[in-house]
Amino acid sequence: MHTDLGITLMKSAIPSYDLYGDRQQSGWTNSFQFEWIPVRSSPYNYDIRPHKHDAFIQILYLTQGEGDVLINDARYKVSSPALILIPSQNVHGFQFSSNIDGPVVTAAQKSLESMAAVVMPELVSVLRKPAVLHLDESSRHAEALMPLFLGIEREWRVHAVGQVAAGMSLLMALLVQVARLSNVLEPAPMAHNSRKAQQIEKFRALVDAHFRERRPIEDYASEMGLTAGHLTRLCREVLNVSSQDVVNARILHEAQRELVYSTDGIKQIANLVGFVDEAYFTRFFRKHMGVTPSDFRVRALQSMKTKLA
């Protein structure tokens, strides 16, 4: 069913696609894909319903037109020129004007993060945070965007030797421009060597795969060949949070999405994220979020109705 917000409340799981509307596997899970926004949106009357991409990040560059952008529980009014970055696992949707135009690149999130970790570690945080940037066309960084998008398009269409390497390199250059435009680029912490970064990435991947099982930290640590204490020290050094905080954040993120985008009851959502006892889940959620799951749902939906940025 639809609310007056144009938000789709799903009876089951939030739809997940490689590309919107395509149920089949794309076959390009280790690389990238390019298209123009109207090509994907016009068959749906420029109304792209809330969905997510499990493994892919998207970067949209609006060069013409306007629209409403929904990312998780926030709604934005966007007019061209604007840049939108949506990492994997973030629920998003669009309602574009019929004159919308501009390129969109979809790429494998993990592949980009692996490249960034080696060549420019400070980009990893940029890759993981949704962004909606209203651009000043006179900015030298904004001027650099379209040549990079067109270069990515050429590499995607050419099917030549080195296509993936060239395309992903251009994507890294594009992400540097995104970081410069958003003014979030900070020097990488020198103490976090590549081995520690790799261990953190392995831990995140394990949490993504198993957070619904409510595994103790000892299980994650054992699978990584570490003690629980070592894993916690590693997380505090690199992420400035405990290992349990990492797991809890993943549980809360999933619970929040289900509360906003599904019609499932609190007990069903509790079960989905690994809690057998609804009351225990409610206490856990309130401890970390300051409100009950029911109150969060009401406030989030109300916020999505009125929050325009």
TAHU-V943365 format. One line per field, one symbol per residue. ss: DSSP state (H for helix, E for strand, C for the rest). burial: + if it has 9 or more other C-alpha atoms within 8 Angstrom, else -. A space follows every 50 residues. Layout:
ss->???
burial->???
This chain:
ss->CECCCCCECECCCCCECCCCCCCCCCCCCCCEEEEEHHHHHHHHCCEEEE EECCCEEEEEEECECEEEEEECCEEEEEECCEEEEECCCCCEEEEECCCC ECEEEEEEHHHHHHHHHHHCCCHHHHHCCCEEEECCCCCHHHHHHHHHHH HHHHHHHHCCCCHHHHHHHHHHHHHHHHHHHHCCCCCCCCCCCHHHHHHH HHHHHHHHHHHHHCCCHHHHHHHCCCCHHHHHHHHHHHCCCCHHHHHHHH HHHHHHHHHHHECCCHHHHHHHCCCCCHHHHHHHHHHHHCCCHHHHHHHH HHHHHHCEC
burial->------++++---+--++----------+-++++++++-+++---+++++ +++++++++++++++++++++-++++++++++++++++-++++++++--+ +++++++++-+++-+++--+++++-++-++-++++-----+++++--++- +++-++------++-+++-++++++++-+++---+------+---++-++ -+++-++--+++----+--+++-+-+++-+++++++++--+++--++--+ ++-+++++++++++-+--+++-+++-++--+++-++----+++--++--+ +-++--+--
